[in-house]
Amino acid sequence: MRQIAVEELRPLCAAHAPQVLLLDVREPWETARAPLEIDGVPTLCIPMREIPQRLAELDRSRLIVCLCHHGVRSLQVVAFLSQRGYESVYNLAGGIDAWSLRVAPQVARY
């Protein structure tokens, strides 16, 4: 599985903003508590359990970075999408928790 470190996310988004999609697979209460926002990059929030029914919302031509709380659920989503032909799918290693600890301390930890 392809993974990206939290420190690499903002530079990746800056370099490829029009092509990047952040796919947040956490539950709605989690995304409300600790959202991930990077200027110019859309975030699509689809809970992991809904991914199979909502595949049509994911543009295969985009670079998709999946994230969750610690990177476990999002890693499973990356595997699922890769098996279905999505070629540019990455897991945010450590998830929003690592993002908060190492990049953006203003993002709430839970």
C-alpha positions in Angstrom: 0.0 0.0 0.0 1.1 3.5 -0.7 1.4 5.7 2.3 2.2 9.4 2.7 3.6 10.9 5.9 1.7 13.8 7.4 4.6 16.1 6.8 4.4 15.4 3.1 0.7 16.1 2.7 0.7 19.9 2.5 3.5 20.0 0.0 1.8 17.3 -2.1 -1.4 19.3 -2.1 0.4 22.5 -3.0 2.1 20.9 -5.9 -1.0 19.0 -7.2 -4.0 20.9 -5.7 -6.3 20.5 -8.7 -5.8 16.8 -8.9 -5.9 16.0 -5.1 -8.9 14.8 -3.2 -8.8 14.2 0.5 -11.1 11.2 1.3 -12.0 11.3 5.0 -13.4 7.9 6.0 -14.1 8.7 9.6 -17.6 8.9 11.1 -19.4 12.3 11.0 -18.9 13.0 14.7 -15.1 12.5 14.2 -14.9 14.8 11.2 -16.9 17.5 13.0 -14.5 17.2 16.0 -11.2 17.3 14.1 -11.6 18.4 10.5 -8.7 18.3 8.0 -8.7 21.3 5.9 -6.0 22.3 3.4 -6.7 25.4 1.3 -7.7 24.6 -2.3 -8.1 20.9 -1.7 -11.5 19.4 -1.5 -12.3 17.0 1.3 -15.0 14.3 0.7 -16.3 12.8 3.9 -17.6 9.2 3.4 -17.6 6.9 6.4 -15.7 3.7 5.7 -18.9 1.6 5.8 -20.4 3.6 3.0 -17.5 3.5 0.5 -18.8 0.5 -1.5 -22.2 2.2 -2.2 -20.6 5.5 -3.0 -17.8 4.6 -5.3 -19.3 6.6 -8.1 -18.4 9.8 -6.1 -14.7 9.0 -6.4 -13.0 10.3 -9.6 -10.5 7.7 -10.7 -8.4 10.4 -12.4 -7.7 12.2 -9.1 -4.9 11.6 -6.6 -6.9 10.4 -3.6 -5.4 10.6 -0.1 -7.5 8.6 2.4 -7.5 9.4 6.1 -9.1 8.4 9.4 -8.2 8.7 13.1 -5.0 6.6 13.2 -4.6 5.4 9.6 -6.0 1.9 10.0 -9.5 2.3 8.5 -8.1 4.4 5.7 -5.5 1.8 4.9 -8.3 -0.7 4.4 -10.1 1.7 2.1 -6.9 2.2 0.1 -6.7 -1.6 -0.3 -10.4 -1.7 -1.3 -10.0 1.0 -3.9 -6.8 -0.3 -5.3 -8.5 -3.7 -5.9 -11.1 -1.9 -7.9 -8.7 -0.2 -10.2 -8.0 3.1 -8.5 -4.4 3.8 -9.3 -3.5 6.9 -7.4 -4.6 6.2 -3.9 -2.6 6.9 -0.7 -3.1 6.4 3.0 -2.2 9.2 5.3 0.1 7.4 7.7 -0.9 8.0 11.4 -4.2 9.7 10.3 -5.6 12.9 11.8 -4.0 12.1 15.1 -0.5 12.3 13.6 -1.5 15.4 11.7 -2.5 17.1 14.9 0.7 16.0 16.8 3.2 16.8 14.1 1.8 19.4 11.7 -1.3 21.2 13.0 -1.6 21.3 16.8 -4.7 23.4 16.6 -6.6 20.3 15.3 -8.3 18.7 18.2 -7.1 15.2 19.4 -9.6 12.7 20.5 
